[in-house]
Amino acid sequence: MKCLRPLWLLLLFAQFSPAQSTSTKPSEAYDYARRPLTEWEAAIYEHKQPVTLLAPENLVWQRLRTLCPSFTVDSVNGAELFWLAKLCEQDAPKALLVVQRYLAGSELTHAPDARFIMAMLQMRTTGNWEASWETIRTILREDPIQPVAGQIDSVIDQEAGANPKKALEWSKERYSLLLDRSENEKPGITPVAPSYVLGAGSDLVHRYYMAGETGSAVKVLDELNSFPGSHPDETADWGARVLHWANLEMHPAPAIPAVKKLRGNFSSDLIRPGRVELISFFFLGCSPCMRELPHLDALQKRYGEKKLLVTDVTSYKVNLYTTGSDHSIIDAALEKALLEGAPSIGIVITSDETLASYGVKAFPEVAVVDKLGRLRYIGIDANVEEDDPLGHLIRELINE
């Protein structure tokens, strides 16, 4: 007599099988490979229970690795070459050949993204971003910036971990190139929106402060503060946010009074001179916020509360659409989320006015405060491992 597997086991096996795709095109295979992560993020966003507590990134990488050999370089053309490069990013030599062939063609809808993939692959094959900077320089001079602005931020951040001086040079060059494109129209080249100039300039201000070049930071900040007057409509949203952050840096951090403290080692006001503090602004429907919780928890354990206090900060209003208006339900949901993902860190519910004082308009947002109560970083970088730029900054501030 045959032993039949239980139906639930068969379903579970099917759900996590590494590659069950009948895709005939790389674009379809890439969509299939990434689907578990897409569905996980959608569940978190909709405040539903995802299939797994942690994002299924390993499953996605496994599927990509399995599906890449299904397509040869010569078997596809046009836009499918771009998707094949994305599908095969773990096979750097193959992906680099594919993306170079794509960029040599005439169908260049994905050219900015493809050029950045090429820069990343050049880094992986040489071991440093220096070999990729010429490709990134081309992007900064010629391509639409919106699709890759955040990725270029990451490149400069990663370089800062190993070579802060070089990262400062690249930040200067990026600001200069984008400023030139915003002020001088060039045939065939998309003008740069002032918001991206403000983003690049704000990053440069931060790096000047980090290098101890306060005079240079103030000079660039003065330039940036003139932008809203000359571009009021184009700097009212994201541009205004990053400019606000740049003006907060190296000044006393705005107070964070607690409307309610669910967990944490502090009195009525969160900011207390004498220790370094990391504040993560979040809400329950934010999938990146949920994903960073275990890393924040590990950071708190690494240094202890005497040296560093890590706190998640939110408001009742920003959680309304995921949990309803009952404060007790919001409290319970917050407690549950942090108990599962970050039991070592505190939770503060503050006012919407406090969030506005930090320029919080999207999530997650992270602020780092030094022992003197000054804001030393504010932005969206939540990578806090010791070799990450933010982790390095935290360690330096603790050791001051």
C-alpha positions in Angstrom: 0.0 0.0 0.0 1.4 3.4 -1.0 1.9 6.0 1.7 0.2 9.3 0.6 1.7 12.6 1.6 -0.7 14.8 3.6 -2.3 17.5 1.4 -0.8 20.3 3.5 2.7 19.0 3.0 2.2 18.8 -0.7 0.9 22.4 -0.7 3.8 23.6 1.4 6.3 21.9 -0.8 4.7 23.5 -3.9 4.7 26.9 -2.3 8.4 26.9 -1.5 9.7 24.8 -4.4 12.7 26.8 -5.8 11.6 27.0 -9.5 8.4 25.7 -11.0 8.2 28.2 -13.9 7.1 27.5 -17.4 8.2 30.9 -18.5 9.3 31.3 -22.1 10.8 34.8 -21.6 13.3 36.2 -19.0 10.8 38.9 -18.0 8.3 36.2 -17.1 10.9 34.2 -15.2 12.1 37.2 -13.3 8.5 38.1 -12.3 7.9 34.5 -11.1 11.2 34.4 -9.1 10.4 37.6 -7.3 6.7 36.8 -6.7 7.2 35.4 -3.1 8.8 38.7 -2.0 6.2 40.8 -3.8 3.4 38.9 -2.1 5.1 39.1 1.3 5.4 42.9 1.0 1.8 43.2 -0.1 0.6 41.2 3.0 2.7 43.4 5.3 1.3 46.5 3.6 -2.3 45.3 3.9 -1.6 44.3 7.6 -2.3 40.7 6.9 -0.3 37.7 8.2 2.4 36.8 5.6 3.3 33.2 4.8 6.6 33.6 6.7 7.7 36.0 9.5 10.8 37.0 7.6 10.9 38.2 4.0 11.5 35.2 1.7 14.6 36.8 0.1 16.6 33.5 0.1 13.8 31.8 -1.8 13.9 34.6 -4.4 17.6 34.3 -4.8 17.3 30.5 -5.1 14.7 30.8 -7.9 16.8 33.4 -9.7 19.9 31.1 -9.5 17.9 28.1 -10.8 16.1 29.9 -13.6 19.1 31.8 -15.0 20.6 28.9 -17.0 17.2 28.4 -18.7 18.1 31.2 -21.1 21.3 31.6 -23.2 22.8 35.0 -24.2 22.0 34.2 -27.9 18.4 33.1 -27.2 17.0 36.5 -26.4 17.1 40.0 -27.8 15.8 43.5 -27.3 14.2 44.4 -23.9 14.4 40.7 -22.9 18.2 41.1 -22.6 17.6 43.6 -19.8 15.4 41.1 -17.9 17.9 38.3 -18.5 20.6 40.5 -16.9 18.4 41.0 -13.9 17.6 37.3 -13.7 21.3 36.4 -13.8 22.8 39.0 -11.5 24.3 36.2 -9.4 26.2 35.0 -12.4 28.2 38.2 -12.8 30.2 37.3 -16.0 27.1 36.2 -17.9 25.0 39.1 -16.6 27.7 41.6 -17.5 27.9 40.2 -21.1 24.1 40.4 -21.4 23.8 43.9 -20.1 26.6 45.1 -22.4 24.8 43.5 -25.4 21.5 45.2 -24.3 23.2 48.6 -24.1 24.7 48.2 -27.6 21.3 47.7 -29.1 18.6 50.1 -30.2 15.8 49.2 -27.7 17.0 51.2 -24.7 13.8 51.7 -22.6 15.6 50.4 -19.6 19.0 52.1 -20.3 19.4 53.9 -17.0 18.6 50.8 -15.0 20.8 48.7 -17.3 23.7 51.0 -16.9 23.4 50.8 -13.1 23.3 47.0 -13.3 26.4 47.2 -15.4 28.1 49.4 -12.8 27.1 46.9 -10.1 28.5 44.0 -12.1 31.7 45.9 -12.8 32.1 46.3 -9.0 31.5 42.6 -8.4 34.0 41.5 -11.0 36.7 43.9 -9.7 35.9 44.1 -6.0 35.5 47.9 -5.8 33.2 50.7 -7.0 36.1 52.7 -8.4 35.9 50.6 -11.6 32.2 51.4 -11.9 32.3 55.2 -11.3 32.9 56.0 -14.9 29.6 54.2 -15.8 27.8 56.1 -12.9 29.3 59.3 -14.2 27.7 58.7 -17.5 24.3 58.1 -15.8 24.7 61.4 -13.9 25.6 63.3 -17.1 23.0 61.8 -19.5 20.3 59.6 -18.0 17.0 60.3 -16.2 18.0 60.3 -12.6 14.7 59.2 -11.0 15.1 55.4 -11.6 18.6 55.2 -10.1 18.9 58.1 -7.6 18.5 55.8 -4.6 20.9 53.3 -5.9 23.6 55.9 -6.5 23.1 57.0 -2.9 23.8 53.4 -1.9 27.0 53.3 -4.0 28.4 56.4 -2.3 27.3 55.1 1.1 29.1 51.8 0.6 32.2 53.6 -0.5 32.1 55.7 2.6 32.4 52.6 4.7 35.8 51.8 3.2 37.0 55.2 2.0 35.2 58.3 3.3 37.5 60.6 1.4 36.6 59.0 -1.9 32.9 59.0 -1.1 33.2 62.8 -0.4 34.8 63.3 -3.8 32.0 61.4 -5.5 29.3 63.2 -3.6 30.9 66.5 -4.7 31.0 65.4 -8.3 27.4 64.2 -8.3 26.2 67.5 -6.9 28.2 69.4 -9.4 26.9 67.4 -12.4 23.3 67.5 -11.3 23.4 71.2 -10.5 24.8 71.8 -14.0 22.0 69.7 -15.6 19.3 71.6 -13.7 20.7 75.0 -14.7 21.8 74.3 -18.3 19.5 72.5 -20.8 21.4 70.2 -23.1 19.9 68.7 -26.4 18.8 65.2 -26.0 19.4 65.1 -22.2 16.5 65.1 -19.8 16.8 68.1 -17.4 17.2 67.2 -13.7 14.4 68.2 -11.3 15.6 70.5 -8.5 14.6 67.9 -5.9 17.4 65.6 -7.0 19.9 68.5 -6.8 18.6 69.1 -3.2 19.1 65.4 -2.5 22.6 65.3 -3.8 23.4 68.6 -2.0 22.0 67.4 1.3 24.2 64.3 1.1 27.2 66.5 0.4 26.4 68.7 3.4 26.3 65.6 5.6 29.6 64.3 4.3 31.3 67.7 4.8 30.1 67.7 8.4 31.4 64.1 8.8 34.8 65.2 7.5 34.9 68.2 9.9 34.6 70.7 7.0 31.8 72.8 8.6 32.6 75.9 6.4 32.1 73.9 3.2 28.9 72.3 4.6 27.4 75.7 5.4 28.4 77.1 2.0 26.5 74.3 0.1 23.6 74.6 2.6 23.3 78.3 1.7 23.1 77.3 -2.0 20.5 74.8 -1.3 18.4 77.1 0.8 18.1 79.5 -2.3 16.4 76.8 -4.3 12.8 77.0 -2.9 12.7 80.6 -3.8 13.6 80.0 -7.5 11.8 76.7 -7.9 8.8 76.9 -5.5 6.7 74.3 -7.3 9.5 71.8 -7.9 10.9 71.7 -4.4 7.7 71.5 -2.3 7.6 67.8 -1.7 10.6 65.4 -1.5 13.0 68.3 -2.1 11.7 70.2 0.8 12.0 67.1 3.0 15.7 66.5 2.3 16.4 70.3 2.6 14.7 70.2 6.0 16.9 67.3 7.1 20.1 69.2 5.9 19.1 72.2 8.0 18.5 70.1 11.1 21.9 68.4 11.0 24.4 69.5 13.7 21.6 71.3 15.6 19.7 70.3 18.7 17.3 67.4 17.9 13.6 68.4 18.2 12.0 67.1 21.3 10.0 63.8 21.1 7.4 64.0 23.9 5.6 60.7 24.6 1.9 60.7 24.2 2.2 57.1 25.4 5.2 54.9 26.2 4.6 51.2 25.5 8.2 50.2 26.2 11.5 51.9 26.8 14.0 53.3 29.3 13.4 57.0 29.4 11.1 59.6 31.1 8.7 62.0 29.4 11.1 63.2 26.7 13.0 60.7 24.6 16.0 62.8 23.8 18.5 62.8 26.7 22.0 64.2 26.5 24.8 61.8 27.6 24.0 58.8 25.4 23.7 58.2 21.7 20.1 57.6 20.4 18.8 56.0 17.3 15.1 56.8 16.5 13.3 54.8 13.9 10.0 56.4 12.7 7.6 53.7 11.5 4.1 52.5 11.2 2.5 49.0 11.2 1.7 48.9 7.4 5.3 49.7 6.4 7.0 46.5 5.1 10.6 48.0 5.1 9.9 49.1 8.7 9.0 45.5 9.7 12.0 44.1 7.9 14.4 46.3 9.8 13.1 45.4 13.2 15.5 42.4 13.9 18.5 44.5 12.8 17.5 47.3 15.2 17.0 44.8 17.9 20.5 43.3 17.3 22.0 46.9 17.4 20.4 47.6 20.8 21.8 44.3 22.2 25.3 45.0 20.7 25.8 48.2 22.6 23.4 48.1 25.6 21.1 50.9 26.8 23.8 52.8 28.7 25.7 53.6 25.4 22.8 53.6 22.9 19.1 53.8 23.1 17.1 52.5 20.1 13.5 53.4 20.0 10.7 53.0 17.4 8.5 56.1 17.2 5.1 56.4 15.7 1.7 58.2 16.1 -1.8 57.0 16.4 -2.9 58.8 13.2 -0.4 57.1 10.9 -1.6 53.7 12.1 -5.3 54.4 11.7 -5.8 52.9 8.2 -4.2 49.6 9.1 -5.8 49.0 12.5 -8.8 51.4 12.9 -9.2 54.3 15.3 -9.3 52.3 18.6 -6.1 53.3 20.5 -6.1 50.1 22.5 -6.1 48.0 19.3 -3.2 50.1 17.9 -1.3 49.6 21.2 -1.8 45.9 21.1 -0.7 45.6 17.5 2.4 47.6 18.1 3.3 45.5 21.2 2.8 42.3 19.2 4.9 43.5 16.2 7.9 44.5 18.3 7.6 41.6 20.7 8.0 39.3 17.6 10.6 41.3 15.7 12.5 43.5 18.2 11.8 42.7 21.9 14.8 44.7 23.1 13.8 48.1 21.8 11.3 50.7 23.1 8.1 52.0 21.5 6.9 55.6 21.8 3.7 57.0 20.5 4.1 60.7 19.9 2.2 63.5 18.2 1.9 64.2 14.5 3.5 67.6 15.1 6.6 65.8 16.4 6.8 63.7 13.3 6.4 66.9 11.2 9.3 68.5 13.1 11.5 65.7 11.8 10.2 66.0 8.3 8.5 62.6 8.4 6.4 62.2 5.3 7.2 58.6 4.4 8.5 55.6 6.3 10.9 54.3 7.5 13.0 57.3 8.5 15.9 57.1 10.9 17.5 59.8 13.1 20.8 59.5 15.1 21.4 61.9 18.0 24.8 62.4 19.6 25.7 62.7 23.3 25.2 66.4 23.2 21.7 66.1 21.9 22.6 67.2 18.3 21.1 65.5 15.3 23.9 63.9 13.4 22.0 62.0 10.7 18.5 61.9 9.5 17.3 60.0 6.4 16.0 56.7 5.1 19.2 54.6 5.5 18.4 51.9 8.0 21.4 49.7 7.5 23.1 49.6 10.9 25.6 46.8 10.7 29.1 47.7 11.9 30.5 48.0 8.4 27.6 50.1 7.1 28.1 53.9 7.1 25.3 54.4 9.6 26.7 51.7 11.8 30.1 53.3 11.6 28.7 56.7 12.5 27.0 55.2 15.6 30.2 53.5 16.7 32.2 56.7 16.3 29.6 58.7 18.3 29.6 56.2 21.1 33.4 56.3 21.3 33.6 60.1 21.4 
